[in-house]
């Protein structure tokens, strides 16, 4: 028996509604945008709740643009792979970027600036978990991998920031709030200030590793203003070419180190280095190991000596770290986090 025209219209309307429910994010409540393409095209219609380029793909940039257009705390899920950017990603809303893994390699979620562009400009409240930020380029500005604006917040968890360059903050620069937790900042270069991190806001390092970073002053981190709180962190193998704070340079503000290792850092050139772990006034609380106090004013009584750290390697954690051997004077000296 032939169907009535009204029945056909009702069926088509129901089908269209069902399809719409599959692709449109509800107006209220947090959403998850799952990246399914490695390209860098932008969203076709940012703010409509659908992560889709003109080709119908959900790229990292399209997902971020959709999240930026919303007021809820959205999630951008990024599978393993390399996501090469042609321009900086601006994170202006409250969002979480969740990657697959943060040890460099084929199983990682790597967001790359290709040595040409800064990777992230953080203007909102962003949390990145399980990602590698690689080869960012801040040029003559601040923050090769990421720059955190005044009033903004960036939290890095189980992540790696590496091989990035800028004038200040080879890896990270912050005038807002920066938290680096269970993450590694390595092999970054600043032509001037803060090879790993340049901080003039509120910076917290927890169970972090700063290794192999180079700058004019503050090879590992330069505290130019504000507060830096460093807890259960290893700062080693960094270099300041001007001999001002191979590991930490506290220029202004406060730098407080707790249950951490600051050792094996250098000042001077690569061919004529001298041992130098800190510069300026640095406060040590609890049990710490400081390789040498030469060049800085130390508040507190850290242990002195060589922690005998191993190379940057896979020691079973989410990122590459530098392990303590059984004979290290720093082993089991600080309370567990």
C-alpha positions as CSV (number, residue, x, y, z in Angstrom):
1,X,0.0,0.0,0.0
2,X,1.5,3.4,-1.0
3,X,2.7,5.6,1.9
4,X,1.1,9.0,2.4
5,X,3.1,12.1,1.6
6,X,2.8,13.2,5.3
7,X,4.3,9.9,6.5
8,X,7.2,10.2,4.1
9,X,7.9,13.8,5.3
10,X,7.7,12.6,8.9
11,X,10.2,9.8,8.2
12,X,12.6,12.1,6.5
13,X,12.4,14.6,9.3
14,X,13.1,11.9,11.9
15,X,16.1,10.6,9.8
16,X,17.5,14.1,9.5
17,X,17.1,14.7,13.2
18,X,18.9,11.4,14.0
19,X,21.8,12.3,11.7
20,X,22.1,15.8,13.2
21,X,22.3,14.3,16.7
22,X,25.3,12.3,15.6
23,X,27.4,15.3,14.4
24,X,26.3,18.4,16.3
25,X,27.6,19.0,19.8
26,X,24.8,19.9,22.3
27,X,24.7,23.6,23.1
28,X,25.3,23.1,26.8
29,X,27.9,21.0,28.6
30,X,31.5,20.0,27.8
31,X,32.2,18.3,24.5
32,X,34.9,16.1,23.2
33,X,36.3,16.7,19.7
34,X,38.3,13.8,18.4
35,X,41.0,14.6,15.8
36,X,40.9,12.2,12.9
37,X,43.2,13.9,10.4
38,X,46.9,15.0,10.5
39,X,46.4,18.1,8.3
40,X,46.3,21.7,9.4
41,X,43.2,23.1,7.8
42,X,40.9,25.2,9.9
43,X,37.3,24.6,10.8
44,X,34.7,25.3,8.0
45,X,32.3,27.0,10.4
46,X,33.8,27.5,13.9
47,X,31.2,27.7,16.6
48,X,28.6,25.4,15.1
49,X,29.6,22.5,17.3
50,X,30.9,20.4,14.4
51,X,34.6,19.8,14.1
52,X,34.9,19.6,10.3
53,X,37.1,21.3,7.7
54,X,35.7,22.0,4.2
55,X,36.8,18.4,3.4
56,X,34.8,17.0,6.3
57,X,37.9,16.1,8.5
58,X,38.5,17.0,12.1
59,X,42.0,18.4,12.3
60,X,43.8,19.6,15.4
61,X,43.3,23.2,14.4
62,X,39.6,22.7,13.6
63,X,39.1,21.0,17.0
64,X,40.8,23.8,18.8
65,X,38.8,26.4,16.9
66,X,35.5,24.7,17.9
67,X,36.6,24.6,21.5
68,X,37.7,28.2,21.5
69,X,34.2,29.2,20.2
70,X,32.5,27.6,23.2
71,X,32.4,28.5,26.9
72,X,32.5,25.0,28.3
73,X,35.6,23.1,29.4
74,X,35.9,21.0,26.2
75,X,38.3,18.1,25.4
76,X,40.4,17.8,22.3
77,X,41.5,14.1,21.9
78,X,44.5,13.7,19.7
79,X,45.6,10.2,18.7
80,X,49.3,9.2,18.2
81,X,50.9,10.8,15.2
82,X,52.7,14.0,14.1
83,X,50.6,17.1,13.6
84,X,52.7,19.7,11.7
85,X,51.5,23.3,12.1
86,X,51.7,26.1,9.5
87,X,51.0,28.8,12.1
88,X,50.6,29.1,15.8
89,X,47.6,27.5,17.6
90,X,45.8,30.0,19.8
91,X,44.2,28.4,22.9
92,X,41.7,31.1,24.1
93,X,39.1,29.1,26.0
94,X,39.1,26.5,28.8
95,X,40.1,23.2,27.2
96,X,42.1,20.0,27.7
97,X,44.2,18.5,24.9
98,X,44.7,14.8,25.5
99,X,47.4,12.9,23.6
100,X,48.4,9.3,23.4
101,X,51.9,9.4,24.8
102,X,54.8,11.8,25.5
103,X,58.0,9.8,24.9
104,X,59.3,10.9,21.5
105,X,58.7,8.2,19.0
106,X,56.1,6.6,16.7
107,X,53.6,6.0,19.6
108,X,53.6,9.7,20.7
109,X,51.2,12.5,20.0
110,X,53.7,15.1,18.5
111,X,52.6,18.6,17.8
112,X,55.4,20.2,15.7
113,X,56.3,23.7,14.7
114,X,58.7,22.4,12.1
115,X,61.3,24.8,13.3
116,X,59.3,27.6,11.7
117,X,56.5,28.7,14.0
118,X,55.7,28.9,17.7
119,X,53.4,26.0,18.6
120,X,51.0,27.5,21.2
121,X,49.8,30.9,22.2
122,X,47.9,30.4,25.5
123,X,45.3,33.1,26.2
124,X,42.8,31.0,28.1
125,X,43.1,28.0,30.5
126,X,44.7,25.0,28.8
127,X,45.8,21.6,30.1
128,X,47.9,19.4,27.9
129,X,48.4,15.7,28.8
130,X,50.5,13.1,27.0
131,X,51.8,15.2,24.2
132,X,55.2,16.1,22.7
133,X,55.7,19.8,21.7
134,X,58.6,19.6,19.2
135,X,60.6,22.1,17.2
136,X,58.7,25.3,18.0
137,X,60.2,28.6,16.9
138,X,59.5,31.8,18.7
139,X,62.0,33.9,16.6
140,X,63.0,37.1,18.4
141,X,60.1,36.7,20.8
142,X,59.3,34.6,23.8
143,X,58.4,31.0,24.0
144,X,59.5,28.7,21.2
145,X,57.0,26.0,22.0
146,X,54.4,27.9,24.1
147,X,53.9,31.5,25.3
148,X,51.5,32.0,28.2
149,X,49.9,35.5,28.3
150,X,49.2,37.5,31.5
151,X,46.1,36.1,33.1
152,X,46.2,32.8,31.2
153,X,47.1,29.3,32.5
154,X,49.0,26.4,30.9
155,X,49.3,23.1,32.7
156,X,51.6,20.4,31.1
157,X,51.1,16.9,32.5
158,X,53.1,13.8,31.4
159,X,54.4,15.7,28.4
160,X,57.6,16.6,26.7
161,X,58.8,20.0,25.3
162,X,61.9,19.7,23.2
163,X,64.1,21.1,20.4
164,X,62.5,24.6,20.4
165,X,64.0,28.0,20.1
166,X,63.3,31.6,20.9
167,X,65.0,34.8,22.2
168,X,63.6,34.2,25.7
169,X,62.1,30.9,26.9
170,X,63.5,28.5,24.3
171,X,60.7,26.1,25.3
172,X,58.2,27.9,27.5
173,X,57.7,31.6,28.4
174,X,55.0,32.7,30.9
175,X,53.8,35.9,32.3
176,X,50.7,34.1,33.5
177,X,50.4,30.8,35.4
178,X,52.5,27.8,34.2
179,X,52.5,24.3,35.8
180,X,54.9,21.6,34.5
181,X,54.0,18.3,36.1
182,X,55.7,14.9,35.5
183,X,57.1,16.4,32.3
184,X,60.4,16.9,30.6
185,X,61.8,20.1,29.0
186,X,64.9,19.2,27.0
187,X,67.2,20.3,24.2
188,X,65.8,23.8,23.9
189,X,67.7,27.0,23.1
190,X,67.2,30.7,23.9
191,X,69.5,33.2,22.4
192,X,69.1,35.4,25.4
193,X,67.1,34.4,28.5
194,X,65.8,31.0,29.9
195,X,66.8,28.1,27.7
196,X,64.1,25.8,29.1
197,X,61.7,28.3,30.8
198,X,61.5,32.1,31.1
199,X,59.2,33.0,33.9
200,X,57.8,36.3,35.0
201,X,54.5,35.1,36.4
202,X,53.6,32.1,38.7
203,X,55.5,28.9,37.7
204,X,55.4,25.5,39.4
205,X,57.5,22.6,38.5
206,X,56.5,19.2,40.0
207,X,58.3,16.0,39.3
208,X,59.8,17.6,36.2
209,X,63.1,17.3,34.4
210,X,65.0,20.2,32.8
211,X,67.9,18.9,30.8
212,X,70.1,19.9,27.9
213,X,68.8,23.4,27.6
214,X,71.0,26.4,26.6
215,X,70.6,30.2,27.0
216,X,72.7,33.3,27.6
217,X,71.4,33.4,31.2
218,X,69.4,30.8,33.0
219,X,70.1,27.7,31.0
220,X,67.4,25.6,32.7
221,X,65.1,28.4,33.9
222,X,65.3,32.1,34.4
223,X,63.0,33.7,37.0
224,X,62.7,37.3,35.9
225,X,59.8,38.2,38.2
226,X,56.9,36.6,40.1
227,X,57.4,33.2,41.8
228,X,58.9,29.9,40.8
229,X,58.2,26.9,43.0
230,X,60.3,23.8,42.1
231,X,59.4,20.5,43.8
232,X,60.8,17.0,43.2
233,X,62.5,18.2,40.1
234,X,65.8,17.5,38.4
235,X,67.6,20.4,36.7
236,X,70.8,19.1,35.1
237,X,72.9,19.3,32.0
238,X,71.8,22.8,31.2
239,X,74.2,25.7,30.2
240,X,74.3,29.5,30.4
241,X,76.8,30.9,27.9
242,X,77.3,34.1,29.9
243,X,78.1,32.1,33.1
244,X,74.9,33.4,34.8
245,X,72.9,30.4,36.1
246,X,73.5,27.3,34.2
247,X,70.6,25.6,36.0
248,X,68.6,28.4,37.6
249,X,68.9,32.2,37.4
250,X,66.8,34.1,39.9
251,X,67.0,37.6,38.6
252,X,63.9,39.0,40.5
253,X,60.9,37.6,42.3
254,X,61.4,34.3,44.2
255,X,62.7,30.9,43.4
256,X,62.1,28.2,46.0
257,X,63.5,24.6,45.5
258,X,62.2,21.6,47.5
259,X,63.3,18.0,47.4
260,X,65.1,18.5,44.1
261,X,68.4,18.1,42.4
262,X,70.2,21.0,40.8
263,X,73.6,19.8,39.6
264,X,75.8,19.2,36.6
265,X,74.8,22.5,35.0
266,X,77.4,24.8,33.4
267,X,78.3,28.3,32.5
268,X,80.5,29.5,29.6
269,X,80.9,28.2,26.1
270,X,80.5,24.6,25.1
271,X,84.2,24.3,24.6
272,X,85.3,26.0,27.8
273,X,82.5,25.4,30.4
274,X,82.7,25.9,34.1
275,X,80.5,24.2,36.8
276,X,77.6,26.6,37.7
277,X,74.2,25.5,38.9
278,X,72.6,28.8,40.0
279,X,72.8,32.5,40.0
280,X,71.0,35.1,42.1
281,X,69.3,34.2,45.4
282,X,67.7,30.8,45.5
283,X,65.9,29.4,48.5
284,X,66.2,25.6,49.3
285,X,63.8,24.0,51.7
286,X,63.7,20.3,52.8
287,X,66.3,17.9,51.4
288,X,68.0,19.0,48.1
289,X,71.2,18.4,46.3
290,X,73.1,21.3,44.8
291,X,76.2,20.5,42.8
292,X,77.9,23.9,43.3
293,X,76.8,27.1,45.0
294,X,79.4,29.1,43.0
295,X,77.7,32.2,41.5
296,X,74.6,32.3,43.6
297,X,73.3,33.2,47.1
298,X,71.9,30.1,48.7
299,X,69.3,30.3,51.4
300,X,69.0,26.9,53.2
301,X,71.4,24.0,53.5
302,X,71.2,21.7,50.4
303,X,73.5,18.7,50.2
304,X,76.5,19.1,48.0
305,X,78.1,16.7,45.6
306,X,77.6,14.8,42.3
307,X,74.3,13.0,42.0
308,X,75.8,10.7,39.3
309,X,72.8,11.0,37.1
310,X,72.4,8.8,34.1
311,X,71.6,10.0,30.6
312,X,68.2,11.2,29.5
313,X,66.5,7.8,28.9
314,X,63.3,5.8,29.2
315,X,63.3,4.9,32.9
316,X,59.7,3.6,33.0
317,X,57.8,6.9,33.4
318,X,55.7,8.9,31.0
319,X,58.7,10.9,29.7
320,X,62.4,10.5,29.4
321,X,64.2,11.2,32.7
322,X,67.7,11.0,34.2
323,X,67.9,8.2,36.8
324,X,69.8,8.0,40.0
325,X,72.2,5.0,40.3
326,X,72.3,3.0,43.5
327,X,75.5,4.8,44.7
328,X,74.1,8.3,44.3
329,X,74.3,10.5,47.4
330,X,70.8,11.8,46.4
331,X,69.1,8.4,46.4
332,X,66.2,8.2,48.9
333,X,67.2,11.4,50.7
334,X,64.1,13.4,50.0
335,X,60.6,12.3,51.1
336,X,58.4,10.7,48.4
337,X,56.0,13.1,46.7
